[in-house]
Each structure stands twice: as structure tokens, then as C-alpha cells.
């Protein structure tokens, strides 16, 4: 008999890491349900069954380099343009921002009209022991677009035709915003994180498109337009894989709530207040500038604290290599030269004592003999 009240039963259920994470795609899903059953005695009393959905999220490993290691691309396009592109990481949660830096160096009179940053999502389904395979159409999401101002010279690299501008490198830095998982747009405009389930595979690519043009060799008055596409594998994590949720809490956070409830999706607040989210994005510090350039406003020299002075300064040059008292001084090195310095062959016959009592160099012999003397024993070394 249980008197009226509330009863709590704590338990732990280890989950194997090989199990797939929770997946909710258009043509397939993986869900986990926690089921609790209360068996009541008596033939006419039914069992009480309660179910609750449990969401499994796969997080990157602590030693994984995908989050912090950047993607670097450096190539030449038809000897017309050299571009360096640096992406701030290989894995980002849904709803976060991706820092991207560009460095464009024109090698000829080339024009860059537009820069686009996109993410493509590829979804594949397998069933019946992988005998049935279906591939969904590739979905593209535009993260950021930067165009040259409309005018007589539609070029992000400056006006290179009149020769007034120097053909130096031009640098751009952007914060590309990844859409959230609960986008207010249509259902097919929602992103899904990467999966490891063999029957439902979802993977992403980041795509950067440069709209370029150059002079037509056959007709110099016309220009030919090209689109240069740079693709790289890109991992999308769950929107709840933020630093606050993934990293362990500090030991001094005693007031941390011990509730096991799933934290709210960070995409909800970003969708509820879009204007505030844009202002916060613009107020963020500039992305990590991996393409180094000289600063036009460097900090003062007294801004940095100098290192402490050495307790024991290194010895001077004269103390190490000195005529008197040094390591190679006359007290340790004695040399005897012959009186006749007219011939180079005669100069090569000399006796030098450097730690050994005698070292003989003979021009007519290829052997060098070193003999050492000691009060206890005498030894000789031949090379």
C-alpha cells in the first residue's frame, strides 16, 4: 500500500556510444522512448504505462580538432587571381556564426563582382539491408552574400583598368549566420545536424562562390564571366552543442541546478527576437584574423608588461673567448709554430695542446695521433 504522496526512484541507464543519435528527417527518423510500467495486483486492475521521449545528441570529443582547426584554401585562378580563404573551424552548431576571412590578390586586370557563402545538405536513405537506396535533392542555404556597389566599375578589387589603384591584396572578413533548426520558414528550409546512422546519412558541405570576370581575348571590349566554386566538408552539430552545454561546469558553481530537463533550444530566442540577434551579431568582435596584415593603429609599447630580467646574465664574449683567463686563453691553449713560415707545408707541421699533451699533423701521413698524459695512466688514441 502506498499512501498519497510523491515518490521518486533514481536510476541510471548507460547508453552505448554506437547507438545512433535522435534523427528527424523527411523520410526517416530515429526516436528513443523511456517507458515506465506500474503493475497493480488483481485480475481486474490494468497496468499503468507511461512514456516519454528522450533526445540523444552526439557531441564532439574533447580531443577533437574539428571545432578549433580552421579550413585554409590557397589557390590561383588562371594566373589572374590568387585567393586565400580561411574558415574559422570545421564543425559548428546550428544557429551559430562562422567566421570567414578572404584575401584576394589580383595578378591581372580581373574583376570580382560577388562573394557568396553557402551550405549544402545531402541526405541519403538505405533500407532492406541497403538494397534500396534513395538520395534526396541537394538543399542549398545561403549564409552570406557580399556584392560590389553598382556603378561604372562593378569590382570588389578596385578600379584596375586606369592604373590609379595599386594591385595589392584586398581583405574581407564576414560572420556567416547559420539558420536555426526551428526556422520560421517552410519545413524544407530547416537544417539537420550530421548523422552517423548507416541507414540515414546526412552530411554537409560549405561552399564559397566567387563571381569573376576577365577581358575576352578575341574582343577586348567585352568581358567573360566565370564562377569559381570552393567546396569543403563541413560538420553541423546540434544547436544544443554549445560551449555552455558541452563543457563541464566549474567546481565553484555550487548553485548550479541539478535538473535533468533538456535545456531550451537556443534557436527559440534567436527567432523570437531577430532584431536583437542582428545587433548582437554586429556588435561581436571581428573574427580571428588568420590572414596577417600590418596594423594601422598599433598599441603603445608600454601596453604590454615586459618579462622579468634574468637573474644570472649570460657571460660576456671576452669572458668566454679571451686572450687571458678565457676558455681558449693562453692558460689552456699552447701552440708551438716552426720558425720557418716560408712554405705552407712547413706551417702545417705544428704541435697544439688542447686538453691533450700532444697532437701531431703530418703532411705526408694521413694518420692523426693524439696522446694524453695523466699521473695515473697513459693512453693513446689513433684516428
Protein Blocks (a to p, Z undefined) as FASTA:
>chain_A
ZZeddddddddddddfkbccddddfkbccddddddddddedjklccdddddddddddddd
fklcklmmccdddddeehlaccddddfbfbdcehiacddddddddfbdcddfbdcddddd
dddddeehhlaccddddddddfbdcdddedfblcfkbpfknomaccbddddddddddddf
kbcbdfklcccdddfbfkbccddddddddddddddfklmkbccddddddddddddddfkl
cfklmpccdfklmmbcfbfbdcddfklmmmmmmmlmmmmmmmpccdddfbgcddfbdcdf
klpccddddfbacddfklmmcfbhpaklmklpccdddfblkbfklmmpccddehiabdcd
dfkbcbdcdddddfkbccdddZZ
